[in-house]
Amino acid sequence: MTTTKPSKKFWIISTIAVLWNLMGIFAFMGQAFVSSAMLAELPADQAELIRNTPQWLTGIFAIATVTGLLGSILLVLRRKSATTLFFISAVGVLIQMGYSFFATDALQVYGIVEGLVMPLIVILSAVYLYFFSVKSSKKGHLN
C-alpha cells in the first residue's frame, strides 16, 4: 500500500503526542508508586484520595497511558495500528476520569484546575489523538 507524505502539522502533532503521553507515563508512575513518605507530605484529603484509589482503576490508568504512548510512537512511525491504541487509550481515560468525576471528591480535594480543568484536557487530548489518527489514516499518512 502506498502512503502520502504527511504535512508538517502531522509531524508536529505526532511529536507533541509522544511528549504528552510521556508526561502521562510519569504521572502514572508518580501516583502508582507513591511512597508513604511522599503521601505524608500531601494534604490529608489528597493522601486519602490516593490511598483509596481502587487497584482496577490504577490498572485502567496504566492501560490508558501505555497505549497512549505506544499509539503516539506508532503515529510517528506512520502505522495504522496507532488508531486502535488511541481508541483503547481514550476509553481508558474516559473510565478513569469518569470515576474521578462521579465516584470521588476529587473536585473538592484538588480544586478546579487539578480536579476539573486538567482531567478535561486529558480527555480532550485522548479523544483528539484518536480522531487525528483516524483522519491521518484516511488521508493515507498511515500504513
C-alpha positions in Angstrom: 0.0 0.0 0.0 1.3 3.4 -0.8 1.1 6.3 1.6 1.0 10.0 1.0 3.6 12.4 2.5 2.3 13.9 5.8 2.3 17.6 6.3 4.4 19.5 8.9 1.3 19.6 11.0 1.2 15.8 11.2 4.8 15.7 12.4 4.3 18.5 15.0 1.2 16.8 16.4 2.8 13.4 16.4 5.9 14.7 18.3 3.7 16.6 20.8 1.7 13.4 21.3 4.8 11.5 22.2 5.9 14.1 24.7 2.3 14.5 26.1 2.0 10.7 26.6 5.5 10.5 28.2 4.2 13.0 30.8 1.2 10.7 31.2 3.6 7.8 32.0 5.4 9.9 34.5 2.1 11.0 36.1 1.0 7.3 36.3 4.3 6.3 37.9 4.1 9.1 40.4 0.7 8.1 41.5 1.0 4.3 41.3 4.4 4.1 43.1 4.0 7.0 45.6 5.8 6.2 48.8 4.5 6.5 52.3 6.9 9.4 52.9 5.5 11.3 49.8 1.9 10.6 50.9 2.8 12.0 54.4 3.8 15.3 52.7 0.5 15.8 50.9 -2.6 17.3 52.5 -4.6 14.7 54.3 -7.5 14.7 51.9 -5.2 14.2 48.9 -3.3 11.4 50.5 -6.6 9.7 51.5 -7.9 10.0 47.9 -4.7 8.4 46.5 -4.8 5.6 49.2 -8.4 4.8 48.4 -7.9 4.5 44.6 -9.0 1.0 43.6 -6.4 -1.3 42.1 -8.6 -1.8 39.0 -8.6 2.0 38.4 -4.8 2.0 38.7 -4.8 -0.7 36.0 -7.0 1.3 33.8 -4.7 4.3 34.3 -1.7 2.1 33.3 -3.5 0.8 30.2 -4.6 4.4 29.2 -1.1 5.8 29.5 0.8 2.9 27.9 -1.5 2.6 25.0 -1.4 6.4 24.5 2.4 6.4 24.4 2.6 3.4 22.1 -0.1 4.9 19.9 2.0 8.1 19.7 5.1 6.2 18.8 3.3 4.3 16.1 1.8 7.6 14.8 5.4 8.9 14.4 6.2 5.6 12.6 3.1 6.1 10.5 1.4 2.8 11.4 -2.4 2.3 11.2 -2.3 0.4 14.5 -1.9 3.7 16.2 -5.6 4.3 15.8 -6.5 1.1 17.7 -4.2 2.0 20.5 -5.5 5.6 20.7 -9.0 4.2 20.9 -8.1 1.9 23.8 -6.3 4.9 25.5 -9.3 7.2 25.1 -11.7 4.6 26.5 -9.3 4.1 29.5 -9.1 7.9 30.0 -12.9 8.2 29.9 -13.3 5.4 32.5 -10.6 6.8 34.8 -11.8 10.4 34.6 -15.4 9.3 34.8 -14.6 7.5 38.1 -12.7 10.6 39.3 -15.6 12.9 38.5 -18.5 10.8 39.7 -17.2 8.4 42.3 -14.8 10.6 44.3 -14.5 14.0 45.8 -11.5 14.9 43.5 -13.0 18.2 42.5 -13.4 19.3 46.1 -10.0 17.9 47.1 -7.9 19.2 44.2 -9.9 22.3 43.2 -11.0 23.5 39.8 -7.6 23.3 38.0 -6.4 19.9 39.1 -9.8 18.4 39.7 -11.7 19.6 36.6 -9.6 21.5 34.1 -6.6 19.1 33.9 -8.8 16.0 33.6 -10.9 17.7 30.8 -7.6 18.5 29.0 -6.6 14.8 29.3 -9.9 13.7 28.0 -9.9 16.1 25.0 -6.3 15.2 24.2 -7.1 11.4 24.2 -10.2 11.8 22.0 -8.4 14.3 19.7 -5.5 11.9 19.1 -7.9 9.1 18.3 -9.7 11.2 15.7 -6.4 12.7 14.4 -5.1 9.2 13.8 -8.4 8.2 12.0 -8.1 11.2 9.8 -4.4 10.6 9.1 -5.2 7.0 8.1 -8.0 8.2 5.7 -5.5 10.7 4.2 -3.1 7.9 3.5 -0.5 9.0 6.0 -0.5 5.7 7.9 0.1 2.2 6.6 
